[in-house]
């Protein structure tokens, strides 16, 4: 599971710290979805959608065009994982608990 993420906007770079893979940096590719008769994706409204990479962020006909970069990456990488990050120490009432 991820421990921390940062988007370096001026370089369009994602910095990701993961329990298993450690630190990684990679370019961010933004995308959104638009209605399409033969799309491979389905909206929550039942619309058929196609993933697109070139778009105007303010286009009201797009789906998920306004998702934050860090949220987009975390959803793409960790959607099917439920485990909690390891190696964190939590202090509560001055009692140290290892997780």
mmCIF file as gemmi writes it, N, C-alpha and C atoms, coordinates in Angstrom:
data_model
loop_
_atom_site.group_PDB
_atom_site.id
_atom_site.type_symbol
_atom_site.label_atom_id
_atom_site.label_alt_id
_atom_site.label_comp_id
_atom_site.label_asym_id
_atom_site.label_entity_id
_atom_site.label_seq_id
_atom_site.pdbx_PDB_ins_code
_atom_site.Cartn_x
_atom_site.Cartn_y
_atom_site.Cartn_z
_atom_site.occupancy
_atom_site.B_iso_or_equiv
_atom_site.pdbx_formal_charge
_atom_site.auth_seq_id
_atom_site.auth_asym_id
_atom_site.pdbx_PDB_model_num
ATOM 1 N N . UNK Axp A 1 ? 0.844 -1.171 0 1 0 ? 1 A 1
ATOM 2 C CA . UNK Axp A 1 ? 0 0 0 1 0 ? 1 A 1
ATOM 3 C C . UNK Axp A 1 ? 0.895 1.242 0 1 0 ? 1 A 1
ATOM 4 N N . UNK Axp A 2 ? 0.349 2.334 -0.455 1 0 ? 2 A 1
ATOM 5 C CA . UNK Axp A 2 ? 1.147 3.556 -0.529 1 0 ? 2 A 1
ATOM 6 C C . UNK Axp A 2 ? 1.285 4.186 0.856 1 0 ? 2 A 1
ATOM 7 N N . UNK Axp A 3 ? 2.377 4.899 1.048 1 0 ? 3 A 1
ATOM 8 C CA . UNK Axp A 3 ? 2.596 5.632 2.285 1 0 ? 3 A 1
ATOM 9 C C . UNK Axp A 3 ? 2.481 7.134 2.078 1 0 ? 3 A 1
ATOM 10 N N . UNK Axp A 4 ? 2.931 7.597 0.905 1 0 ? 4 A 1
ATOM 11 C CA . UNK Axp A 4 ? 2.868 9.03 0.626 1 0 ? 4 A 1
ATOM 12 C C . UNK Axp A 4 ? 2.891 9.236 -0.88 1 0 ? 4 A 1
ATOM 13 N N . UNK Axp A 5 ? 2.317 10.356 -1.322 1 0 ? 5 A 1
ATOM 14 C CA . UNK Axp A 5 ? 2.312 10.7 -2.747 1 0 ? 5 A 1
ATOM 15 C C . UNK Axp A 5 ? 2.416 12.204 -2.873 1 0 ? 5 A 1
ATOM 16 N N . UNK Axp A 6 ? 3.106 12.639 -3.93 1 0 ? 6 A 1
ATOM 17 C CA . UNK Axp A 6 ? 3.275 14.064 -4.188 1 0 ? 6 A 1
ATOM 18 C C . UNK Axp A 6 ? 3.297 14.277 -5.698 1 0 ? 6 A 1
ATOM 19 N N . UNK Axp A 7 ? 2.586 15.298 -6.172 1 0 ? 7 A 1
ATOM 20 C CA . UNK Axp A 7 ? 2.607 15.647 -7.578 1 0 ? 7 A 1
ATOM 21 C C . UNK Axp A 7 ? 3.445 16.897 -7.767 1 0 ? 7 A 1
ATOM 22 N N . UNK Axp A 8 ? 4.537 16.784 -8.51 1 0 ? 8 A 1
ATOM 23 C CA . UNK Axp A 8 ? 5.423 17.908 -8.809 1 0 ? 8 A 1
ATOM 24 C C . UNK Axp A 8 ? 4.95 18.533 -10.125 1 0 ? 8 A 1
ATOM 25 N N . UNK Axp A 9 ? 4.091 19.516 -10.008 1 0 ? 9 A 1
ATOM 26 C CA . UNK Axp A 9 ? 3.389 20.1 -11.156 1 0 ? 9 A 1
ATOM 27 C C . UNK Axp A 9 ? 4.342 20.648 -12.219 1 0 ? 9 A 1
ATOM 28 N N . UNK Axp A 10 ? 5.387 21.357 -11.812 1 0 ? 10 A 1
ATOM 29 C CA . UNK Axp A 10 ? 6.277 21.985 -12.798 1 0 ? 10 A 1
ATOM 30 C C . UNK Axp A 10 ? 7.025 20.97 -13.668 1 0 ? 10 A 1
ATOM 31 N N . UNK Axp A 11 ? 7.173 19.751 -13.189 1 0 ? 11 A 1
ATOM 32 C CA . UNK Axp A 11 ? 7.823 18.691 -13.972 1 0 ? 11 A 1
ATOM 33 C C . UNK Axp A 11 ? 6.84 17.611 -14.415 1 0 ? 11 A 1
ATOM 34 N N . UNK Axp A 12 ? 5.555 17.759 -14.052 1 0 ? 12 A 1
ATOM 35 C CA . UNK Axp A 12 ? 4.518 16.78 -14.372 1 0 ? 12 A 1
ATOM 36 C C . UNK Axp A 12 ? 4.93 15.379 -13.896 1 0 ? 12 A 1
ATOM 37 N N . UNK Axp A 13 ? 5.41 15.298 -12.656 1 0 ? 13 A 1
ATOM 38 C CA . UNK Axp A 13 ? 5.989 14.077 -12.121 1 0 ? 13 A 1
ATOM 39 C C . UNK Axp A 13 ? 5.288 13.668 -10.832 1 0 ? 13 A 1
ATOM 40 N N . UNK Axp A 14 ? 4.952 12.396 -10.744 1 0 ? 14 A 1
ATOM 41 C CA . UNK Axp A 14 ? 4.373 11.816 -9.525 1 0 ? 14 A 1
ATOM 42 C C . UNK Axp A 14 ? 5.505 11.198 -8.714 1 0 ? 14 A 1
ATOM 43 N N . UNK Axp A 15 ? 5.552 11.5 -7.43 1 0 ? 15 A 1
ATOM 44 C CA . UNK Axp A 15 ? 6.491 10.87 -6.499 1 0 ? 15 A 1
ATOM 45 C C . UNK Axp A 15 ? 5.646 10.003 -5.571 1 0 ? 15 A 1
ATOM 46 N N . UNK Axp A 16 ? 5.937 8.71 -5.524 1 0 ? 16 A 1
ATOM 47 C CA . UNK Axp A 16 ? 5.118 7.772 -4.761 1 0 ? 16 A 1
ATOM 48 C C . UNK Axp A 16 ? 6.006 6.903 -3.879 1 0 ? 16 A 1
ATOM 49 N N . UNK Axp A 17 ? 5.646 6.813 -2.602 1 0 ? 17 A 1
ATOM 50 C CA . UNK Axp A 17 ? 6.342 5.953 -1.66 1 0 ? 17 A 1
ATOM 51 C C . UNK Axp A 17 ? 5.401 4.8 -1.324 1 0 ? 17 A 1
ATOM 52 N N . UNK Axp A 18 ? 5.85 3.562 -1.539 1 0 ? 18 A 1
ATOM 53 C CA . UNK Axp A 18 ? 5.039 2.364 -1.376 1 0 ? 18 A 1
ATOM 54 C C . UNK Axp A 18 ? 5.72 1.425 -0.379 1 0 ? 18 A 1
ATOM 55 N N . UNK Axp A 19 ? 4.911 0.691 0.402 1 0 ? 19 A 1
ATOM 56 C CA . UNK Axp A 19 ? 5.457 -0.251 1.38 1 0 ? 19 A 1
ATOM 57 C C . UNK Axp A 19 ? 6.367 -1.295 0.727 1 0 ? 19 A 1
ATOM 58 N N . UNK Axp A 20 ? 5.935 -1.831 -0.373 1 0 ? 20 A 1
ATOM 59 C CA . UNK Axp A 20 ? 6.643 -2.933 -1.022 1 0 ? 20 A 1
ATOM 60 C C . UNK Axp A 20 ? 7.667 -2.45 -2.041 1 0 ? 20 A 1
ATOM 61 N N . UNK Axp A 21 ? 7.286 -1.506 -2.89 1 0 ? 21 A 1
ATOM 62 C CA . UNK Axp A 21 ? 8.143 -1.07 -3.994 1 0 ? 21 A 1
ATOM 63 C C . UNK Axp A 21 ? 9.075 0.074 -3.638 1 0 ? 21 A 1
ATOM 64 N N . UNK Axp A 22 ? 8.889 0.669 -2.477 1 0 ? 22 A 1
ATOM 65 C CA . UNK Axp A 22 ? 9.725 1.798 -2.083 1 0 ? 22 A 1
ATOM 66 C C . UNK Axp A 22 ? 9.352 3.061 -2.841 1 0 ? 22 A 1
ATOM 67 N N . UNK Axp A 23 ? 10.339 3.921 -3.063 1 0 ? 23 A 1
ATOM 68 C CA . UNK Axp A 23 ? 10.112 5.196 -3.748 1 0 ? 23 A 1
ATOM 69 C C . UNK Axp A 23 ? 10.14 5.001 -5.261 1 0 ? 23 A 1
ATOM 70 N N . UNK Axp A 24 ? 9.176 5.619 -5.934 1 0 ? 24 A 1
ATOM 71 C CA . UNK Axp A 24 ? 9.145 5.636 -7.402 1 0 ? 24 A 1
ATOM 72 C C . UNK Axp A 24 ? 8.753 7.029 -7.856 1 0 ? 24 A 1
ATOM 73 N N . UNK Axp A 25 ? 9.279 7.437 -8.996 1 0 ? 25 A 1
ATOM 74 C CA . UNK Axp A 25 ? 8.88 8.69 -9.634 1 0 ? 25 A 1
ATOM 75 C C . UNK Axp A 25 ? 8.557 8.374 -11.083 1 0 ? 25 A 1
ATOM 76 N N . UNK Axp A 26 ? 7.438 8.914 -11.577 1 0 ? 26 A 1
ATOM 77 C CA . UNK Axp A 26 ? 7.048 8.645 -12.959 1 0 ? 26 A 1
ATOM 78 C C . UNK Axp A 26 ? 6.186 9.794 -13.479 1 0 ? 26 A 1
ATOM 79 N N . UNK Axp A 27 ? 6.172 9.978 -14.808 1 0 ? 27 A 1
ATOM 80 C CA . UNK Axp A 27 ? 5.378 11.071 -15.377 1 0 ? 27 A 1
ATOM 81 C C . UNK Axp A 27 ? 3.884 10.808 -15.21 1 0 ? 27 A 1
ATOM 82 N N . UNK Axp A 28 ? 3.14 11.882 -15.032 1 0 ? 28 A 1
ATOM 83 C CA . UNK Axp A 28 ? 1.691 11.787 -14.884 1 0 ? 28 A 1
ATOM 84 C C . UNK Axp A 28 ? 1.031 11.971 -16.247 1 0 ? 28 A 1
ATOM 85 N N . UNK Axp A 29 ? 0.093 11.096 -16.57 1 0 ? 29 A 1
ATOM 86 C CA . UNK Axp A 29 ? -0.689 11.221 -17.798 1 0 ? 29 A 1
ATOM 87 C C . UNK Axp A 29 ? -2.141 11.447 -17.415 1 0 ? 29 A 1
ATOM 88 N N . UNK Axp A 30 ? -2.652 12.643 -17.714 1 0 ? 30 A 1
ATOM 89 C CA . UNK Axp A 30 ? -4.031 12.931 -17.353 1 0 ? 30 A 1
ATOM 90 C C . UNK Axp A 30 ? -4.976 12.342 -18.391 1 0 ? 30 A 1
ATOM 91 N N . UNK Axp A 31 ? -6.18 12.009 -17.95 1 0 ? 31 A 1
ATOM 92 C CA . UNK Axp A 31 ? -7.201 11.52 -18.867 1 0 ? 31 A 1
ATOM 93 C C . UNK Axp A 31 ? -8.577 11.784 -18.286 1 0 ? 31 A 1
ATOM 94 N N . UNK Axp A 32 ? -9.562 11.679 -19.148 1 0 ? 32 A 1
ATOM 95 C CA . UNK Axp A 32 ? -10.968 11.838 -18.768 1 0 ? 32 A 1
ATOM 96 C C . UNK Axp A 32 ? -11.764 10.874 -19.641 1 0 ? 32 A 1
ATOM 97 N N . UNK Axp A 33 ? -13.074 10.926 -19.504 1 0 ? 33 A 1
ATOM 98 C CA . UNK Axp A 33 ? -13.936 10.06 -20.298 1 0 ? 33 A 1
ATOM 99 C C . UNK Axp A 33 ? -14.976 10.917 -21.01 1 0 ? 33 A 1
ATOM 100 N N . UNK Axp A 34 ? -15.319 10.518 -22.238 1 0 ? 34 A 1
ATOM 101 C CA . UNK Axp A 34 ? -16.39 11.183 -22.968 1 0 ? 34 A 1
ATOM 102 C C . UNK Axp A 34 ? -17.37 10.135 -23.467 1 0 ? 34 A 1
ATOM 103 N N . UNK Axp A 35 ? -18.619 10.565 -23.681 1 0 ? 35 A 1
ATOM 104 C CA . UNK Axp A 35 ? -19.644 9.652 -24.177 1 0 ? 35 A 1
ATOM 105 C C . UNK Axp A 35 ? -19.269 9.161 -25.566 1 0 ? 35 A 1
ATOM 106 N N . UNK Axp A 36 ? -19.532 7.872 -25.801 1 0 ? 36 A 1
ATOM 107 C CA . UNK Axp A 36 ? -19.22 7.249 -27.08 1 0 ? 36 A 1
ATOM 108 C C . UNK Axp A 36 ? -20.132 6.044 -27.263 1 0 ? 36 A 1
ATOM 109 N N . UNK Axp A 37 ? -20.639 5.854 -28.459 1 0 ? 37 A 1
ATOM 110 C CA . UNK Axp A 37 ? -21.542 4.724 -28.713 1 0 ? 37 A 1
ATOM 111 C C . UNK Axp A 37 ? -20.89 3.379 -28.446 1 0 ? 37 A 1
ATOM 112 N N . UNK Axp A 38 ? -19.605 3.276 -28.727 1 0 ? 38 A 1
ATOM 113 C CA . UNK Axp A 38 ? -18.913 1.992 -28.608 1 0 ? 38 A 1
ATOM 114 C C . UNK Axp A 38 ? -17.819 2.036 -27.547 1 0 ? 38 A 1
ATOM 115 N N . UNK Axp A 39 ? -18.042 2.787 -26.486 1 0 ? 39 A 1
ATOM 116 C CA . UNK Axp A 39 ? -17.04 2.918 -25.437 1 0 ? 39 A 1
ATOM 117 C C . UNK Axp A 39 ? -16.867 1.641 -24.631 1 0 ? 39 A 1
ATOM 118 N N . UNK Axp A 40 ? -15.685 1.496 -24.038 1 0 ? 40 A 1
ATOM 119 C CA . UNK Axp A 40 ? -15.36 0.303 -23.245 1 0 ? 40 A 1
ATOM 120 C C . UNK Axp A 40 ? -15.688 0.49 -21.77 1 0 ? 40 A 1
ATOM 121 N N . UNK Axp A 41 ? -16.076 1.69 -21.37 1 0 ? 41 A 1
ATOM 122 C CA . UNK Axp A 41 ? -16.346 1.993 -19.974 1 0 ? 41 A 1
ATOM 123 C C . UNK Axp A 41 ? -17.796 2.439 -19.829 1 0 ? 41 A 1
ATOM 124 N N . UNK Axp A 42 ? -18.321 2.365 -18.59 1 0 ? 42 A 1
ATOM 125 C CA . UNK Axp A 42 ? -19.702 2.756 -18.331 1 0 ? 42 A 1
ATOM 126 C C . UNK Axp A 42 ? -19.742 3.742 -17.175 1 0 ? 42 A 1
ATOM 127 N N . UNK Axp A 43 ? -20.488 4.819 -17.342 1 0 ? 43 A 1
ATOM 128 C CA . UNK Axp A 43 ? -20.63 5.81 -16.276 1 0 ? 43 A 1
ATOM 129 C C . UNK Axp A 43 ? -21.62 5.306 -15.23 1 0 ? 43 A 1
ATOM 130 N N . UNK Axp A 44 ? -21.707 6.012 -14.116 1 0 ? 44 A 1
ATOM 131 C CA . UNK Axp A 44 ? -22.668 5.617 -13.082 1 0 ? 44 A 1
ATOM 132 C C . UNK Axp A 44 ? -24.101 5.83 -13.545 1 0 ? 44 A 1
ATOM 133 N N . UNK Axp A 45 ? -24.26 6.556 -14.655 1 0 ? 45 A 1
ATOM 134 C CA . UNK Axp A 45 ? -25.583 6.795 -15.223 1 0 ? 45 A 1
ATOM 135 C C . UNK Axp A 45 ? -25.922 5.803 -16.337 1 0 ? 45 A 1
ATOM 136 N N . UNK Axp A 46 ? -24.964 4.906 -16.655 1 0 ? 46 A 1
ATOM 137 C CA . UNK Axp A 46 ? -25.192 3.916 -17.704 1 0 ? 46 A 1
ATOM 138 C C . UNK Axp A 46 ? -24.707 4.34 -19.079 1 0 ? 46 A 1
ATOM 139 N N . UNK Axp A 47 ? -24.082 5.525 -19.185 1 0 ? 47 A 1
ATOM 140 C CA . UNK Axp A 47 ? -23.567 5.992 -20.471 1 0 ? 47 A 1
ATOM 141 C C . UNK Axp A 47 ? -22.341 5.182 -20.875 1 0 ? 47 A 1
ATOM 142 N N . UNK Axp A 48 ? -22.213 4.909 -22.155 1 0 ? 48 A 1
ATOM 143 C CA . UNK Axp A 48 ? -21.025 4.259 -22.697 1 0 ? 48 A 1
ATOM 144 C C . UNK Axp A 48 ? -19.941 5.325 -22.861 1 0 ? 48 A 1
ATOM 145 N N . UNK Axp A 49 ? -18.729 5.059 -22.373 1 0 ? 49 A 1
ATOM 146 C CA . UNK Axp A 49 ? -17.655 6.058 -22.345 1 0 ? 49 A 1
ATOM 147 C C . UNK Axp A 49 ? -16.375 5.548 -22.986 1 0 ? 49 A 1
ATOM 148 N N . UNK Axp A 50 ? -15.614 6.487 -23.512 1 0 ? 50 A 1
ATOM 149 C CA . UNK Axp A 50 ? -14.282 6.221 -24.05 1 0 ? 50 A 1
ATOM 150 C C . UNK Axp A 50 ? -13.281 7.074 -23.29 1 0 ? 50 A 1
ATOM 151 N N . UNK Axp A 51 ? -12.113 6.514 -22.989 1 0 ? 51 A 1
ATOM 152 C CA . UNK Axp A 51 ? -11.052 7.267 -22.316 1 0 ? 51 A 1
ATOM 153 C C . UNK Axp A 51 ? -10.349 8.155 -23.341 1 0 ? 51 A 1
ATOM 154 N N . UNK Axp A 52 ? -10.151 9.436 -22.99 1 0 ? 52 A 1
ATOM 155 C CA . UNK Axp A 52 ? -9.453 10.369 -23.87 1 0 ? 52 A 1
ATOM 156 C C . UNK Axp A 52 ? -8.318 11.038 -23.097 1 0 ? 52 A 1
ATOM 157 N N . UNK Axp A 53 ? -7.304 11.488 -23.835 1 0 ? 53 A 1
ATOM 158 C CA . UNK Axp A 53 ? -6.125 12.079 -23.209 1 0 ? 53 A 1
ATOM 159 C C . UNK Axp A 53 ? -5.947 13.56 -23.532 1 0 ? 53 A 1
ATOM 160 N N . UNK Axp A 54 ? -6.634 14.065 -24.552 1 0 ? 54 A 1
ATOM 161 C CA . UNK Axp A 54 ? -6.562 15.485 -24.895 1 0 ? 54 A 1
ATOM 162 C C . UNK Axp A 54 ? -7.95 16.079 -24.723 1 0 ? 54 A 1
ATOM 163 N N . UNK Axp A 55 ? -8.06 17.052 -23.823 1 0 ? 55 A 1
ATOM 164 C CA . UNK Axp A 55 ? -9.361 17.63 -23.523 1 0 ? 55 A 1
ATOM 165 C C . UNK Axp A 55 ? -9.19 18.933 -22.767 1 0 ? 55 A 1
ATOM 166 N N . UNK Axp A 56 ? -10.271 19.682 -22.703 1 0 ? 56 A 1
ATOM 167 C CA . UNK Axp A 56 ? -10.318 20.904 -21.906 1 0 ? 56 A 1
ATOM 168 C C . UNK Axp A 56 ? -10.886 20.537 -20.53 1 0 ? 56 A 1
ATOM 169 N N . UNK Axp A 57 ? -10.192 20.895 -19.491 1 0 ? 57 A 1
ATOM 170 C CA . UNK Axp A 57 ? -10.609 20.527 -18.137 1 0 ? 57 A 1
ATOM 171 C C . UNK Axp A 57 ? -11.986 21.086 -17.777 1 0 ? 57 A 1
ATOM 172 N N . UNK Axp A 58 ? -12.395 22.177 -18.417 1 0 ? 58 A 1
ATOM 173 C CA . UNK Axp A 58 ? -13.66 22.828 -18.094 1 0 ? 58 A 1
ATOM 174 C C . UNK Axp A 58 ? -14.831 22.351 -18.949 1 0 ? 58 A 1
ATOM 175 N N . UNK Axp A 59 ? -14.636 21.354 -19.794 1 0 ? 59 A 1
ATOM 176 C CA . UNK Axp A 59 ? -15.697 20.839 -20.653 1 0 ? 59 A 1
ATOM 177 C C . UNK Axp A 59 ? -16.753 20.137 -19.793 1 0 ? 59 A 1
ATOM 178 N N . UNK Axp A 60 ? -17.995 20.634 -19.755 1 0 ? 60 A 1
ATOM 179 C CA . UNK Axp A 60 ? -19.019 20.057 -18.871 1 0 ? 60 A 1
ATOM 180 C C . UNK Axp A 60 ? -19.552 18.693 -19.337 1 0 ? 60 A 1
ATOM 181 N N . UNK Axp A 61 ? -19.217 18.285 -20.561 1 0 ? 61 A 1
ATOM 182 C CA . UNK Axp A 61 ? -19.702 17.002 -21.08 1 0 ? 61 A 1
ATOM 183 C C . UNK Axp A 61 ? -18.766 15.84 -20.769 1 0 ? 61 A 1
ATOM 184 N N . UNK Axp A 62 ? -17.653 16.111 -20.127 1 0 ? 62 A 1
ATOM 185 C CA . UNK Axp A 62 ? -16.686 15.058 -19.801 1 0 ? 62 A 1
ATOM 186 C C . UNK Axp A 62 ? -16.961 14.46 -18.43 1 0 ? 62 A 1
ATOM 187 N N . UNK Axp A 63 ? -16.483 13.257 -18.237 1 0 ? 63 A 1
ATOM 188 C CA . UNK Axp A 63 ? -16.568 12.571 -16.955 1 0 ? 63 A 1
ATOM 189 C C . UNK Axp A 63 ? -15.167 12.495 -16.367 1 0 ? 63 A 1
ATOM 190 N N . UNK Axp A 64 ? -15.039 12.785 -15.076 1 0 ? 64 A 1
ATOM 191 C CA . UNK Axp A 64 ? -13.794 12.68 -14.308 1 0 ? 64 A 1
ATOM 192 C C . UNK Axp A 64 ? -12.664 13.55 -14.854 1 0 ? 64 A 1
ATOM 193 N N . UNK Axp A 65 ? -12.982 14.66 -15.463 1 0 ? 65 A 1
ATOM 194 C CA . UNK Axp A 65 ? -11.935 15.542 -15.979 1 0 ? 65 A 1
ATOM 195 C C . UNK Axp A 65 ? -11.335 16.413 -14.884 1 0 ? 65 A 1
ATOM 196 N N . UNK Axp A 66 ? -11.992 16.473 -13.731 1 0 ? 66 A 1
ATOM 197 C CA . UNK Axp A 66 ? -11.541 17.354 -12.648 1 0 ? 66 A 1
ATOM 198 C C . UNK Axp A 66 ? -10.947 16.594 -11.461 1 0 ? 66 A 1
ATOM 199 N N . UNK Axp A 67 ? -10.631 15.332 -11.633 1 0 ? 67 A 1
ATOM 200 C CA . UNK Axp A 67 ? -10.063 14.534 -10.546 1 0 ? 67 A 1
ATOM 201 C C . UNK Axp A 67 ? -8.621 14.974 -10.301 1 0 ? 67 A 1
ATOM 202 N N . UNK Axp A 68 ? -8.268 15.188 -9.05 1 0 ? 68 A 1
ATOM 203 C CA . UNK Axp A 68 ? -6.903 15.608 -8.694 1 0 ? 68 A 1
ATOM 204 C C . UNK Axp A 68 ? -5.884 14.555 -9.124 1 0 ? 68 A 1
ATOM 205 N N . UNK Axp A 69 ? -4.703 15.006 -9.489 1 0 ? 69 A 1
ATOM 206 C CA . UNK Axp A 69 ? -3.659 14.122 -10.008 1 0 ? 69 A 1
ATOM 207 C C . UNK Axp A 69 ? -3.317 12.999 -9.031 1 0 ? 69 A 1
ATOM 208 N N . UNK Axp A 70 ? -3.136 13.35 -7.763 1 0 ? 70 A 1
ATOM 209 C CA . UNK Axp A 70 ? -2.757 12.324 -6.785 1 0 ? 70 A 1
ATOM 210 C C . UNK Axp A 70 ? -3.891 11.317 -6.574 1 0 ? 70 A 1
ATOM 211 N N . UNK Axp A 71 ? -5.12 11.788 -6.557 1 0 ? 71 A 1
ATOM 212 C CA . UNK Axp A 71 ? -6.272 10.895 -6.412 1 0 ? 71 A 1
ATOM 213 C C . UNK Axp A 71 ? -6.358 9.956 -7.6 1 0 ? 71 A 1
ATOM 214 N N . UNK Axp A 72 ? -6.177 10.487 -8.807 1 0 ? 72 A 1
ATOM 215 C CA . UNK Axp A 72 ? -6.234 9.68 -10.031 1 0 ? 72 A 1
ATOM 216 C C . UNK Axp A 72 ? -5.211 8.542 -9.976 1 0 ? 72 A 1
ATOM 217 N N . UNK Axp A 73 ? -3.977 8.846 -9.604 1 0 ? 73 A 1
ATOM 218 C CA . UNK Axp A 73 ? -2.921 7.833 -9.555 1 0 ? 73 A 1
ATOM 219 C C . UNK Axp A 73 ? -3.232 6.783 -8.493 1 0 ? 73 A 1
ATOM 220 N N . UNK Axp A 74 ? -3.656 7.219 -7.312 1 0 ? 74 A 1
ATOM 221 C CA . UNK Axp A 74 ? -3.961 6.256 -6.247 1 0 ? 74 A 1
ATOM 222 C C . UNK Axp A 74 ? -5.121 5.346 -6.615 1 0 ? 74 A 1
ATOM 223 N N . UNK Axp A 75 ? -6.139 5.878 -7.241 1 0 ? 75 A 1
ATOM 224 C CA . UNK Axp A 75 ? -7.266 5.047 -7.679 1 0 ? 75 A 1
ATOM 225 C C . UNK Axp A 75 ? -6.798 4.046 -8.736 1 0 ? 75 A 1
ATOM 226 N N . UNK Axp A 76 ? -5.996 4.504 -9.693 1 0 ? 76 A 1
ATOM 227 C CA . UNK Axp A 76 ? -5.512 3.611 -10.749 1 0 ? 76 A 1
ATOM 228 C C . UNK Axp A 76 ? -4.625 2.494 -10.204 1 0 ? 76 A 1
ATOM 229 N N . UNK Axp A 77 ? -3.793 2.805 -9.218 1 0 ? 77 A 1
ATOM 230 C CA . UNK Axp A 77 ? -2.836 1.811 -8.722 1 0 ? 77 A 1
ATOM 231 C C . UNK Axp A 77 ? -3.355 0.929 -7.587 1 0 ? 77 A 1
ATOM 232 N N . UNK Axp A 78 ? -4.277 1.448 -6.772 1 0 ? 78 A 1
ATOM 233 C CA . UNK Axp A 78 ? -4.646 0.739 -5.547 1 0 ? 78 A 1
ATOM 234 C C . UNK Axp A 78 ? -6.135 0.432 -5.406 1 0 ? 78 A 1
ATOM 235 N N . UNK Axp A 79 ? -6.906 0.511 -6.47 1 0 ? 79 A 1
ATOM 236 C CA . UNK Axp A 79 ? -8.351 0.287 -6.386 1 0 ? 79 A 1
ATOM 237 C C . UNK Axp A 79 ? -8.703 -1.07 -5.792 1 0 ? 79 A 1
ATOM 238 N N . UNK Axp A 80 ? -7.987 -2.106 -6.147 1 0 ? 80 A 1
ATOM 239 C CA . UNK Axp A 80 ? -8.329 -3.467 -5.724 1 0 ? 80 A 1
ATOM 240 C C . UNK Axp A 80 ? -7.622 -3.903 -4.443 1 0 ? 80 A 1
ATOM 241 N N . UNK Axp A 81 ? -7.011 -2.988 -3.729 1 0 ? 81 A 1
ATOM 242 C CA . UNK Axp A 81 ? -6.269 -3.353 -2.518 1 0 ? 81 A 1
ATOM 243 C C . UNK Axp A 81 ? -6.916 -2.734 -1.285 1 0 ? 81 A 1
ATOM 244 N N . UNK Axp A 82 ? -7.072 -3.54 -0.232 1 0 ? 82 A 1
ATOM 245 C CA . UNK Axp A 82 ? -7.715 -3.071 0.994 1 0 ? 82 A 1
ATOM 246 C C . UNK Axp A 82 ? -6.764 -2.963 2.182 1 0 ? 82 A 1
ATOM 247 N N . UNK Axp A 83 ? -5.547 -3.487 2.053 1 0 ? 83 A 1
ATOM 248 C CA . UNK Axp A 83 ? -4.666 -3.521 3.216 1 0 ? 83 A 1
ATOM 249 C C . UNK Axp A 83 ? -4.212 -2.122 3.626 1 0 ? 83 A 1
ATOM 250 N N . UNK Axp A 84 ? -3.789 -2.031 4.849 1 0 ? 84 A 1
ATOM 251 C CA . UNK Axp A 84 ? -3.331 -0.784 5.432 1 0 ? 84 A 1
ATOM 252 C C . UNK Axp A 84 ? -1.82 -0.702 5.268 1 0 ? 84 A 1
ATOM 253 N N . UNK Axp A 85 ? -1.283 0.502 5.148 1 0 ? 85 A 1
ATOM 254 C CA . UNK Axp A 85 ? 0.157 0.69 5.067 1 0 ? 85 A 1
ATOM 255 C C . UNK Axp A 85 ? 0.835 0.121 6.303 1 0 ? 85 A 1
ATOM 256 N N . UNK Axp A 86 ? 2.031 -0.415 6.119 1 0 ? 86 A 1
ATOM 257 C CA . UNK Axp A 86 ? 2.789 -0.975 7.238 1 0 ? 86 A 1
ATOM 258 C C . UNK Axp A 86 ? 3.919 -0.029 7.625 1 0 ? 86 A 1
ATOM 259 N N . UNK Axp A 87 ? 4.484 -0.266 8.79 1 0 ? 87 A 1
ATOM 260 C CA . UNK Axp A 87 ? 5.65 0.495 9.214 1 0 ? 87 A 1
ATOM 261 C C . UNK Axp A 87 ? 5.35 1.844 9.832 1 0 ? 87 A 1
ATOM 262 N N . UNK Axp A 88 ? 4.102 2.145 10.083 1 0 ? 88 A 1
ATOM 263 C CA . UNK Axp A 88 ? 3.756 3.411 10.714 1 0 ? 88 A 1
ATOM 264 C C . UNK Axp A 88 ? 3.623 3.213 12.222 1 0 ? 88 A 1
ATOM 265 N N . UNK Axp A 89 ? 4.04 4.186 12.982 1 0 ? 89 A 1
ATOM 266 C CA . UNK Axp A 89 ? 3.87 4.172 14.42 1 0 ? 89 A 1
ATOM 267 C C . UNK Axp A 89 ? 2.815 5.206 14.783 1 0 ? 89 A 1
ATOM 268 N N . UNK Axp A 90 ? 1.831 4.775 15.562 1 0 ? 90 A 1
ATOM 269 C CA . UNK Axp A 90 ? 0.749 5.658 15.963 1 0 ? 90 A 1
ATOM 270 C C . UNK Axp A 90 ? 0.863 5.918 17.457 1 0 ? 90 A 1
ATOM 271 N N . UNK Axp A 91 ? 0.858 7.187 17.839 1 0 ? 91 A 1
ATOM 272 C CA . UNK Axp A 91 ? 0.895 7.545 19.253 1 0 ? 91 A 1
ATOM 273 C C . UNK Axp A 91 ? -0.487 8.007 19.68 1 0 ? 91 A 1
ATOM 274 N N . UNK Axp A 92 ? -1.018 7.345 20.704 1 0 ? 92 A 1
ATOM 275 C CA . UNK Axp A 92 ? -2.298 7.761 21.262 1 0 ? 92 A 1
ATOM 276 C C . UNK Axp A 92 ? -2.168 7.749 22.789 1 0 ? 92 A 1
ATOM 277 N N . UNK Axp A 93 ? -2.512 8.83 23.413 1 0 ? 93 A 1
ATOM 278 C CA . UNK Axp A 93 ? -2.403 8.954 24.86 1 0 ? 93 A 1
ATOM 279 C C . UNK Axp A 93 ? -1.023 8.551 25.373 1 0 ? 93 A 1
ATOM 280 N N . UNK Axp A 94 ? -0.002 8.922 24.637 1 0 ? 94 A 1
ATOM 281 C CA . UNK Axp A 94 ? 1.39 8.623 25.003 1 0 ? 94 A 1
ATOM 282 C C . UNK Axp A 94 ? 1.699 7.138 25.059 1 0 ? 94 A 1
ATOM 283 N N . UNK Axp A 95 ? 0.906 6.31 24.39 1 0 ? 95 A 1
ATOM 284 C CA . UNK Axp A 95 ? 1.161 4.863 24.303 1 0 ? 95 A 1
ATOM 285 C C . UNK Axp A 95 ? 1.524 4.569 22.853 1 0 ? 95 A 1
ATOM 286 N N . UNK Axp A 96 ? 2.683 3.941 22.643 1 0 ? 96 A 1
ATOM 287 C CA . UNK Axp A 96 ? 3.141 3.633 21.303 1 0 ? 96 A 1
ATOM 288 C C . UNK Axp A 96 ? 2.564 2.294 20.856 1 0 ? 96 A 1
ATOM 289 N N . UNK Axp A 97 ? 1.967 2.293 19.658 1 0 ? 97 A 1
ATOM 290 C CA . UNK Axp A 97 ? 1.348 1.083 19.108 1 0 ? 97 A 1
ATOM 291 C C . UNK Axp A 97 ? 2.009 0.821 17.747 1 0 ? 97 A 1
ATOM 292 N N . UNK Axp A 98 ? 2.592 -0.344 17.55 1 0 ? 98 A 1
ATOM 293 C CA . UNK Axp A 98 ? 3.185 -0.72 16.265 1 0 ? 98 A 1
ATOM 294 C C . UNK Axp A 98 ? 2.101 -1.317 15.374 1 0 ? 98 A 1
ATOM 295 N N . UNK Axp A 99 ? 2.083 -0.901 14.116 1 0 ? 99 A 1
ATOM 296 C CA . UNK Axp A 99 ? 1.106 -1.445 13.154 1 0 ? 99 A 1
ATOM 297 C C . UNK Axp A 99 ? 1.832 -2.202 12.079 1 0 ? 99 A 1
